[in-house]
Amino acid sequence: MASIERVQRLLNLVGLLQSGRNFNSAQLADICQVSRRTVFRDIKTLQESGVSVSFDEEKQGYSLPQTSFLPPAELTLEETISLLLLCHELGGQTGGVPFQHPARSAALKLLSNLPRHLRDYVGELTASMAVGPNPHNPLDEAKPFYQQLLDALAEDRQIRIGYDSLFEQKEISTLLSPYRVFFHRRSWYVVGRSSLHRAVRTFNVGRILKAETLDSTYETPPRFSLDRHFGNAWSMIREPGERHDVIVRFQSLVARNVAEINWHKTQNTVWNDDGTLDFQVTVDGLGEIMWWILGYGKHAEVIRPTALRKRIQEQISAMQKTYAGKTPKAETKTRKRKP
């Protein structure tokens, strides 16, 4: 997975190699503050991208002809606007995706390189557009762990983490071989093999309490992919051996809203003569989809399977008991005014 930090490192590497000097791998590793193994990977990445990095056997160093340059990208107006909009919104300090703030400075650089008349036009146009990401965890304390995971991924190194586990209801320690780091709806996650669980598990980066990158290495299974790992999970929690064909009937008030969105890769929708919608999907586990259905209240009814219908009935009964009692008094706290 490419990160903003790695792209910046690759560009820095190009600048060093174009300076007219020859650098060996140890020097480049020291300047870029990475391992020699990462330097070799970065050089290979540049070479595979068409950048003619060469190795001088006599001087035992790498260099790049000063006449070399990265090929310019001839972007259309539509492509430019799309990039500016996404970079500006997703790189925002508050509403953007955590740790992607450099995307906003990239948007400003892209905008500054446009001709004056086009820059003004594009600037006005993007200012009138917006992308609204879903509410998410700001991960204020997690950036060091996020960067540590990316570095471990780049070098195929294992990392020992202390983790605040919601499932175990305690802090756990495990040796992790990270396969992927990804952002999903609310937070950043890492998926990889956990020594404690002896299986591939997913961890929320925001709940990592400590991390230590080790010298031991690992190999990601060649056929591993997030799509294969999550299977037909409704979101992220796949329950092995729990594949179910689900049909939910939505009332006309919300039916169109449901039908307009691609909620799941297996979904199929059937309109009924009375304006209701039968939403059909195949999922590996009922836990996650249950909460989604409950969000539609009385406007959604599970037709099948019976097991899901029963679980929702249990939730409704529990909610009735919760709301049958007296309304609890809200706690009020008074703040002392500063003199």
C-alpha positions as CSV (number, residue, x, y, z in Angstrom):
1,M,0.0,0.0,0.0
2,A,1.4,3.3,-1.1
3,S,1.2,6.1,1.5
4,I,1.7,9.9,1.2
5,E,5.0,9.4,3.2
6,R,6.3,6.8,0.8
7,V,5.5,9.0,-2.2
8,Q,7.3,11.9,-0.6
9,R,10.3,9.6,0.1
10,L,10.4,8.5,-3.6
11,L,10.3,12.1,-4.8
12,N,13.1,12.9,-2.3
13,L,15.1,10.0,-3.6
14,V,14.7,11.3,-7.2
15,G,16.0,14.7,-6.1
16,L,19.0,13.1,-4.4
17,L,19.9,10.9,-7.4
18,Q,19.6,13.9,-9.8
19,S,22.0,16.0,-7.7
20,G,25.1,14.8,-9.7
21,R,26.5,12.7,-6.8
22,N,26.6,8.9,-6.5
23,F,25.0,7.5,-3.4
24,N,25.4,4.0,-2.1
25,S,22.5,2.2,-0.4
26,A,23.8,2.9,3.1
27,Q,24.0,6.6,2.5
28,L,20.5,6.7,1.0
29,A,19.2,4.8,3.9
30,D,20.8,7.2,6.4
31,I,19.4,10.3,4.6
32,C,15.9,8.9,4.1
33,Q,15.9,7.3,7.6
34,V,14.9,3.9,6.4
35,S,16.6,0.5,6.1
36,R,18.8,-0.5,3.2
37,R,16.1,-3.0,2.3
38,T,13.6,-0.2,1.9
39,V,16.0,1.7,-0.3
40,F,16.4,-1.3,-2.6
41,R,12.6,-1.6,-2.8
42,D,12.2,2.2,-3.6
43,I,14.8,2.1,-6.3
44,K,13.1,-1.0,-7.9
45,T,9.8,0.9,-7.7
46,L,11.3,3.9,-9.5
47,Q,12.9,1.7,-12.2
48,E,9.6,-0.2,-12.8
49,S,7.9,3.2,-13.2
50,G,10.3,4.2,-16.0
51,V,12.8,6.3,-14.0
52,S,16.3,5.3,-15.2
53,V,18.1,4.9,-12.0
54,S,21.5,3.4,-12.7
55,F,24.3,1.8,-10.6
56,D,27.9,2.7,-11.2
57,E,30.1,-0.4,-10.6
58,E,33.3,1.6,-10.3
59,K,31.9,4.3,-7.9
60,Q,29.6,1.7,-6.2
61,G,26.7,4.1,-6.1
62,Y,23.3,5.0,-7.7
63,S,22.6,8.0,-9.8
64,L,20.1,9.5,-12.1
65,P,20.9,11.6,-15.2
66,Q,20.1,15.2,-14.6
67,T,18.2,15.3,-17.9
68,S,15.9,12.7,-16.6
69,F,12.5,13.7,-15.3
70,L,9.2,12.2,-14.4
71,P,6.8,12.3,-17.3
72,P,4.3,15.1,-17.0
73,A,0.7,14.0,-16.5
74,E,-1.6,15.6,-19.1
75,L,-4.8,15.9,-17.1
76,T,-8.1,16.9,-18.5
77,L,-10.2,19.6,-16.8
78,E,-12.5,17.0,-15.4
79,E,-9.5,15.0,-14.0
80,T,-8.0,18.1,-12.5
81,I,-11.2,19.2,-10.7
82,S,-11.7,15.6,-9.4
83,L,-8.2,15.5,-8.0
84,L,-8.4,18.9,-6.4
85,L,-11.8,18.2,-4.8
86,L,-10.8,14.9,-3.4
87,C,-7.4,16.1,-2.1
88,H,-8.9,19.2,-0.6
89,E,-11.8,17.4,1.2
90,L,-10.0,14.2,2.2
91,G,-7.0,16.1,3.4
92,G,-9.0,18.4,5.7
93,Q,-7.8,18.9,9.3
94,T,-11.2,18.1,10.8
95,G,-13.4,16.3,8.2
96,G,-10.8,14.6,6.2
97,V,-9.4,11.1,6.4
98,P,-7.0,10.9,9.3
99,F,-3.2,11.1,8.5
100,Q,-3.9,12.3,4.9
101,H,-3.4,16.1,5.5
102,P,-0.6,16.3,3.0
103,A,-3.2,15.7,0.3
104,R,-4.5,19.3,0.8
105,S,-1.0,20.8,0.2
106,A,-0.8,18.6,-2.9
107,A,-4.0,20.1,-4.2
108,L,-2.7,23.6,-3.7
109,K,0.5,22.8,-5.6
110,L,-1.6,21.3,-8.5
111,L,-3.7,24.4,-8.5
112,S,-0.7,26.8,-8.5
113,N,0.7,25.2,-11.6
114,L,-2.4,25.9,-13.7
115,P,-2.5,28.9,-16.0
116,R,-3.9,32.0,-14.3
117,H,-7.3,32.1,-16.1
118,L,-7.8,28.4,-15.6
119,R,-6.6,28.5,-12.0
120,D,-9.3,31.1,-11.1
121,Y,-12.0,29.1,-12.9
122,V,-11.1,25.8,-11.3
123,G,-10.7,27.4,-7.9
124,E,-14.2,28.9,-8.0
125,L,-15.7,25.6,-9.3
126,T,-14.1,23.4,-6.6
127,A,-15.1,25.9,-3.9
128,S,-18.7,25.4,-4.9
129,M,-18.4,21.6,-4.5
130,A,-18.0,19.4,-1.5
131,V,-17.5,15.8,-0.4
132,G,-18.8,14.9,3.0
133,P,-17.0,11.9,4.6
134,N,-18.9,9.9,7.3
135,P,-18.1,10.7,10.9
136,H,-15.0,8.9,12.0
137,N,-12.5,8.4,14.7
138,P,-9.9,11.3,14.6
139,L,-7.2,9.0,15.8
140,D,-5.4,11.8,17.5
141,E,-3.0,9.6,19.4
142,A,-2.5,6.9,16.7
143,K,-0.4,8.5,14.0
144,P,2.9,7.0,15.3
145,F,1.4,3.5,15.2
146,Y,-0.1,4.1,11.7
147,Q,3.3,5.2,10.4
148,Q,5.0,2.3,12.2
149,L,2.7,-0.2,10.5
150,L,3.3,1.3,7.1
151,D,7.1,1.1,7.6
152,A,6.7,-2.5,8.8
153,L,4.6,-3.4,5.7
154,A,7.2,-1.9,3.4
155,E,10.0,-4.0,4.9
156,D,8.0,-7.1,5.7
157,R,8.9,-6.9,9.3
158,Q,6.8,-8.2,12.2
159,I,5.5,-5.9,14.9
160,R,4.5,-6.6,18.5
161,I,1.5,-4.6,19.6
162,G,-0.3,-4.0,22.8
163,Y,-4.0,-3.8,22.0
164,D,-7.2,-2.7,23.8
165,S,-9.4,-5.6,22.7
166,L,-13.2,-5.0,22.8
167,F,-13.7,-8.8,22.3
168,E,-11.4,-9.9,25.1
169,Q,-12.4,-6.9,27.2
170,K,-8.7,-6.4,28.2
171,E,-5.3,-5.4,26.9
172,I,-3.7,-8.2,24.9
173,S,-0.3,-8.6,23.4
174,T,0.3,-10.3,20.0
175,L,3.0,-10.6,17.4
176,L,1.5,-9.3,14.2
177,S,2.6,-9.9,10.6
178,P,0.7,-7.0,8.9
179,Y,-0.7,-7.8,5.4
180,R,-2.7,-4.7,4.7
181,V,-3.5,-1.3,6.2
182,F,-6.8,0.2,5.1
183,F,-9.4,2.8,6.0
184,H,-13.0,1.7,6.4
185,R,-15.9,4.0,7.2
186,R,-14.9,5.1,10.7
187,S,-11.2,4.3,11.2
188,W,-7.9,2.9,10.0
189,Y,-7.4,-0.8,10.4
190,V,-4.6,-3.3,10.0
191,V,-5.2,-6.9,9.0
192,G,-2.6,-9.6,9.4
193,R,-1.6,-12.9,11.1
194,S,-1.8,-12.7,14.9
195,S,0.4,-15.0,16.9
196,L,-2.0,-14.9,19.9
197,H,-5.0,-16.0,17.8
198,R,-3.0,-18.2,15.4
199,A,-5.1,-16.7,12.6
200,V,-5.5,-13.7,10.4
201,R,-7.2,-10.9,12.4
202,T,-8.3,-7.3,12.0
203,F,-7.2,-4.6,14.5
204,N,-8.4,-1.0,14.8
205,V,-5.3,1.2,14.7
206,G,-7.0,3.6,17.2
207,R,-7.0,0.9,19.9
208,I,-3.3,0.1,19.6
209,L,-1.7,1.0,22.9
210,K,2.0,0.3,22.1
211,A,4.0,-1.1,19.3
212,E,7.5,-2.5,18.7
213,T,8.9,-3.2,15.2
214,L,11.1,-6.3,15.3
215,D,13.9,-7.6,13.0
216,S,12.0,-10.8,12.3
217,T,10.4,-10.9,8.8
218,Y,7.4,-12.6,7.2
219,E,5.8,-13.3,3.9
220,T,2.3,-12.2,2.9
221,P,0.5,-15.2,1.3
222,P,0.5,-14.6,-2.5
223,R,-3.2,-15.1,-2.8
224,F,-4.2,-12.9,0.1
225,S,-6.6,-10.0,-0.7
226,L,-9.0,-8.0,1.5
227,D,-11.9,-9.1,-0.7
228,R,-11.1,-12.8,-0.1
229,H,-10.4,-12.2,3.6
230,F,-13.7,-10.5,4.3
231,G,-15.7,-12.8,2.0
232,N,-19.4,-11.9,2.2
233,A,-19.3,-10.1,5.5
234,W,-21.9,-7.4,5.6
235,S,-19.1,-5.0,6.6
236,M,-15.9,-6.3,8.3
237,I,-16.9,-9.2,10.6
238,R,-17.0,-12.5,8.8
239,E,-18.5,-15.4,10.7
240,P,-17.1,-18.7,9.3
241,G,-19.7,-21.3,8.6
242,E,-22.5,-18.7,8.9
243,R,-23.5,-18.0,5.3
244,H,-27.1,-16.9,5.1
245,D,-29.5,-15.8,2.4
246,V,-31.3,-12.7,3.8
247,I,-34.5,-11.1,2.6
248,V,-35.7,-7.9,4.2
249,R,-38.9,-6.1,3.2
250,F,-38.7,-2.3,3.3
251,Q,-41.9,-0.2,3.4
252,S,-42.5,2.4,0.7
253,L,-41.4,5.3,2.8
254,V,-37.7,4.1,2.8
255,A,-37.7,1.6,-0.1
256,R,-36.4,4.0,-2.7
257,N,-33.6,5.2,-0.4
258,V,-32.5,1.6,0.2
259,A,-32.7,0.7,-3.5
260,E,-30.6,3.7,-4.6
261,I,-27.5,2.5,-2.7
262,N,-25.2,-0.4,-3.4
263,W,-25.0,-1.8,0.1
264,H,-23.3,-5.1,-0.6
265,K,-21.7,-6.9,-3.6
266,T,-24.4,-9.7,-3.5
267,Q,-27.5,-7.6,-3.2
268,N,-30.6,-7.9,-5.4
269,T,-33.8,-5.9,-5.1
270,V,-37.3,-6.7,-6.1
271,W,-40.1,-4.2,-6.2
272,N,-43.6,-5.4,-5.1
273,D,-46.9,-4.2,-6.4
274,D,-47.7,-2.4,-3.2
275,G,-44.6,-0.2,-3.4
276,T,-42.5,-2.2,-0.9
277,L,-39.1,-3.5,-1.7
278,D,-37.6,-6.9,-1.0
279,F,-33.9,-6.5,-0.4
280,Q,-32.0,-9.8,-0.9
281,V,-28.4,-10.4,0.1
282,T,-26.0,-13.3,1.0
283,V,-23.9,-12.6,4.0
284,D,-21.3,-14.5,6.2
285,G,-22.8,-13.7,9.6
286,L,-25.9,-12.0,10.9
287,G,-24.5,-9.8,13.6
288,E,-23.6,-6.7,11.5
289,I,-26.6,-6.7,9.2
290,M,-28.9,-7.0,12.2
291,W,-27.9,-3.5,13.4
292,W,-28.3,-2.1,10.0
293,I,-31.9,-3.4,9.8
294,L,-32.7,-2.2,13.2
295,G,-31.7,1.3,12.1
296,Y,-34.8,1.4,9.8
297,G,-37.2,0.7,12.8
298,K,-40.7,-0.4,11.9
299,H,-40.1,0.3,8.2
300,A,-38.0,-2.9,7.8
301,E,-39.1,-6.5,8.3
302,V,-36.9,-9.6,8.0
303,I,-38.6,-12.3,5.9
304,R,-35.8,-14.8,6.2
305,P,-33.8,-16.4,7.7
306,T,-35.8,-17.3,10.8
307,A,-32.6,-17.0,12.9
308,L,-32.2,-13.3,12.0
309,R,-35.9,-12.6,12.6
310,K,-35.6,-14.2,16.1
311,R,-32.5,-12.2,17.0
312,I,-34.3,-8.9,16.0
313,Q,-37.3,-9.9,18.1
314,E,-35.0,-10.4,21.1
315,Q,-33.5,-7.0,20.6
316,I,-37.0,-5.4,20.4
317,S,-38.0,-7.2,23.6
318,A,-34.9,-5.9,25.3
319,M,-35.5,-2.4,24.1
320,Q,-39.1,-2.5,25.4
321,K,-37.8,-3.4,28.9
322,T,-35.3,-0.6,28.7
323,Y,-37.9,2.0,27.9
324,A,-40.7,0.6,30.1
325,G,-39.1,2.0,33.3
326,K,-38.8,5.5,34.5
327,T,-36.8,8.0,32.5
328,P,-33.4,8.2,34.2
329,K,-32.3,11.6,35.4
330,A,-29.6,13.2,33.4
331,E,-26.3,13.9,35.3
332,T,-25.5,17.5,35.5
333,K,-22.1,18.9,36.2
334,T,-21.5,22.5,37.2
335,R,-18.3,24.2,36.1
336,K,-16.6,26.7,38.3
337,R,-16.1,30.0,36.7
338,K,-12.6,31.3,36.5
339,P,-12.2,34.4,38.7
